[in-house]
Amino acid sequence: MTTTAAGLGAPVSADGNELTGRVAVVTGGASGMGLATAHALVRRGATVAVFDVAPPRRSDLASMLEATVDDVRSVQVDVTDGDQVDDAFASLLAEQSRLDILVNAAGIAPPTTFEQITDSEWNRVLAVSVHGTFLCCRRALPAMRDRHWGRIVNFSSTAGKTISTAGGAHYTTAKHGVLGLTRHLAKDYGPDGVTVNAVCPGLIDTPMTRGLLPGGDLERATRTFPVPRAGRAWEVAELVAFLASDRAAYITGAAVDINGGDLIV
């Protein structure tokens, strides 16, 4: 059921099923913020395909999402490999005949100091965050444009607006690159009914983040924040789900902060 905000004519979801009928892809969706995002989209009625280089079994993923197996797909995909990306999207489109939402959450953040970064590590970090986002957007956008409706949400980071507090220079560089790609696609595809935005999480309590900090001490790292705690994966997922909905139809090209006030600009 949808109600209308008094005097404004704005659609407001009242039943929590605002994404019913939508088909979504979430990369990096086997853990952390990606998994939380998949959960948030499924709870709103979407059919979700999780693309991950090492995804859980489909039945296990459905159990984690408290969803039926029919609501979620688990697909092994290395998002840096163009052939794998093409095959995964082709299979999904053949099955579902549509694609409405793409969330590019895949990323890696080695804490390597600059002078110790090897060529292969530099290339891998940029490949996952930037090249992987490019490949998935390139494959998804024609299907969205054809239906004149689409939502793309890319994962940047606080590092994309300043520098990383935990990852290395390659991570900072990659997340700045994601913002550039987001803005360019937003300009190009807005007339086609497709919005493209980025979320910029700060220190979020995930296994990857704890692994980057000495002793995994998120509490110490965040105690001086205006909101003195680490963020939670579900909080980021709620923001992504909003940006993927009709309620965010007039937001595009944005880089939305969610960092407890750690970066106030």
C-alpha positions in Angstrom: 0.0 0.0 0.0 1.2 3.5 -0.8 0.0 6.7 0.9 0.5 10.2 -0.1 2.2 12.9 2.0 -0.4 15.5 2.9 -0.5 18.3 0.3 2.7 17.2 -1.4 1.7 14.4 -3.7 4.7 12.4 -2.7 4.6 8.6 -2.6 5.4 7.1 0.8 5.8 3.4 1.3 3.5 2.1 4.1 3.9 -1.6 3.8 7.6 -2.3 3.6 7.3 -3.9 0.1 8.3 -0.9 -2.0 10.7 -3.0 -4.1 8.3 -5.9 -4.9 8.9 -6.9 -8.5 12.3 -5.4 -8.7 15.4 -7.4 -9.6 18.7 -6.5 -7.9 22.3 -7.5 -8.2 24.6 -6.9 -5.1 28.3 -7.5 -5.7 30.4 -8.4 -2.7 27.2 -9.6 -1.1 28.5 -12.6 0.8 29.5 -10.7 3.9 29.7 -7.4 5.6 27.8 -4.4 4.2 27.1 -6.2 0.9 25.3 -9.0 2.8 23.4 -6.5 4.9 22.4 -4.7 1.7 21.1 -7.9 0.1 19.1 -8.5 3.3 17.6 -5.0 3.2 16.5 -5.3 -0.4 15.0 -8.8 0.1 13.0 -7.5 3.1 11.5 -4.8 0.8 10.4 -7.4 -1.7 13.2 -7.5 -4.3 14.6 -10.6 -5.9 18.4 -10.4 -5.3 21.3 -12.0 -7.0 24.5 -11.9 -4.9 27.7 -11.8 -7.0 30.8 -12.7 -5.1 34.1 -14.3 -5.8 33.5 -16.8 -3.0 29.7 -16.7 -2.3 28.0 -19.0 0.2 25.7 -21.7 -1.0 22.4 -20.5 -2.2 20.5 -22.2 0.6 22.9 -20.8 3.2 22.5 -17.3 1.9 18.7 -17.7 1.9 19.0 -18.8 5.6 21.2 -15.8 6.5 18.7 -13.4 4.8 15.7 -15.1 6.5 14.3 -15.4 3.0 13.0 -18.2 0.8 15.4 -19.6 -1.7 13.2 -18.1 -4.5 14.0 -14.6 -3.3 17.8 -14.8 -3.6 20.4 -16.1 -5.9 24.1 -16.8 -5.1 26.5 -16.6 -8.1 30.2 -17.0 -8.1 31.7 -14.1 -10.0 35.0 -12.3 -10.0 33.9 -8.8 -10.8 37.3 -8.0 -12.3 36.8 -10.6 -15.1 34.8 -9.2 -17.9 33.7 -12.6 -19.3 32.5 -13.8 -15.9 30.6 -10.5 -15.4 29.0 -10.8 -18.8 28.0 -14.4 -18.3 26.5 -13.7 -14.9 24.4 -10.8 -16.1 23.3 -12.7 -19.2 22.1 -15.6 -17.2 20.2 -13.4 -14.7 18.6 -11.4 -17.5 17.6 -14.6 -19.3 15.9 -15.9 -16.1 14.3 -12.6 -14.9 13.9 -10.6 -18.1 14.8 -7.4 -16.2 17.3 -5.7 -14.0 16.3 -2.8 -11.9 19.0 -2.3 -9.2 22.7 -2.7 -9.1 24.7 -2.3 -5.9 28.5 -2.4 -6.4 29.7 -3.3 -2.9 32.7 -5.4 -3.8 36.0 -4.1 -2.5 39.2 -4.9 -0.7 41.3 -2.6 1.5 44.9 -3.9 2.3 46.6 -1.6 4.8 50.0 -1.9 3.0 52.2 1.2 3.4 52.8 3.1 0.1 56.4 2.0 -0.5 55.5 -1.6 0.1 52.6 -1.8 -2.4 53.5 -4.1 -5.2 52.3 -3.6 -8.8 50.0 -6.6 -8.5 48.4 -5.5 -5.2 47.9 -2.0 -6.6 46.3 -3.4 -9.7 44.1 -5.8 -7.7 42.7 -3.1 -5.4 41.8 -0.8 -8.3 40.5 -3.7 -10.3 38.0 -4.8 -7.7 36.6 -1.3 -6.8 37.0 0.6 -10.0 37.2 -1.8 -12.9 34.6 -4.2 -11.3 32.2 -1.3 -10.9 32.8 -0.3 -14.5 32.2 -3.8 -15.8 29.0 -4.3 -13.8 27.6 -0.9 -14.7 28.4 -1.4 -18.4 26.4 -4.6 -18.4 23.5 -3.4 -16.3 22.8 0.0 -17.8 21.4 -1.1 -21.1 18.7 -3.2 -19.4 17.8 -0.3 -17.1 17.8 2.2 -19.9 15.4 0.0 -22.0 12.9 0.0 -19.1 13.5 3.7 -18.4 14.0 2.9 -14.7 17.1 2.0 -12.8 19.1 2.5 -9.6 22.8 2.1 -9.3 24.5 2.5 -5.9 28.3 2.3 -5.8 30.3 1.9 -2.6 32.9 4.5 -2.2 34.1 5.5 1.3 35.2 8.3 3.5 38.5 7.6 1.8 36.9 8.7 -1.4 36.6 12.3 0.0 39.8 12.5 2.0 42.2 9.6 2.7 41.8 6.2 4.2 42.1 5.8 8.0 42.9 2.1 7.7 43.5 1.1 4.0 46.5 2.0 1.9 47.0 4.6 -0.8 45.6 2.2 -3.4 42.3 2.0 -1.5 42.1 5.8 -1.3 42.8 6.1 -5.0 40.2 3.5 -5.9 37.4 5.1 -3.8 38.1 8.5 -5.4 37.8 6.8 -8.8 34.4 5.3 -7.8 33.1 8.8 -7.1 34.3 10.0 -10.5 32.6 7.2 -12.3 29.4 7.6 -10.3 29.1 11.3 -11.2 29.8 10.7 -14.9 27.2 8.0 -15.2 24.7 10.0 -13.3 25.0 12.8 -15.9 24.8 10.5 -18.8 21.9 8.3 -17.7 19.7 10.6 -15.8 17.6 11.4 -18.9 17.0 7.6 -19.2 15.3 7.3 -15.8 18.4 5.8 -14.2 19.9 7.3 -11.0 23.5 6.6 -10.0 24.7 7.4 -6.5 27.5 6.5 -4.1 27.5 5.8 -0.4 30.6 6.8 1.6 30.8 4.7 4.7 33.3 5.6 7.5 34.4 3.0 10.1 31.7 0.3 10.0 31.8 -2.7 12.2 32.6 -5.5 9.7 35.2 -8.3 9.8 37.2 -6.5 7.1 37.3 -3.3 9.1 38.3 -5.0 12.3 41.0 -6.8 10.5 42.5 -3.5 9.4 42.8 -1.9 12.9 45.4 -2.8 15.5 43.8 -5.4 17.7 40.5 -4.9 15.8 39.8 -2.0 18.3 37.0 -0.2 16.6 35.8 1.3 19.9 39.1 3.1 20.5 39.2 4.3 16.9 35.7 5.8 17.0 35.4 7.2 20.6 36.2 10.8 19.4 33.5 10.8 16.7 30.5 13.0 17.2 28.5 9.8 17.3 31.1 7.9 19.4 30.8 4.4 18.0 31.4 2.4 14.8 28.6 2.2 12.3 26.7 -0.9 11.7 26.4 -2.7 8.4 22.6 -2.6 8.6 22.7 1.2 8.9 24.6 1.4 5.6 22.2 -1.1 4.0 19.2 1.1 5.0 20.7 4.0 3.2 21.4 1.9 0.1 17.8 0.6 0.1 16.5 4.1 0.2 18.7 5.2 -2.7 17.4 2.1 -4.6 13.8 3.1 -4.2 11.3 5.4 -5.9 11.6 7.7 -2.9 15.1 8.7 -4.1 14.0 9.5 -7.6 15.4 13.0 -7.5 18.8 12.1 -6.1 21.5 11.3 -8.5 25.3 12.0 -8.7 25.4 12.2 -4.9 28.1 10.9 -2.6 26.2 10.3 0.6 28.2 10.2 3.9 27.5 7.7 6.6 30.3 8.0 9.1 29.0 9.2 12.5 30.2 12.7 11.8 33.9 11.7 11.5 34.1 13.7 8.3 31.9 16.8 8.4 32.2 19.0 5.2 
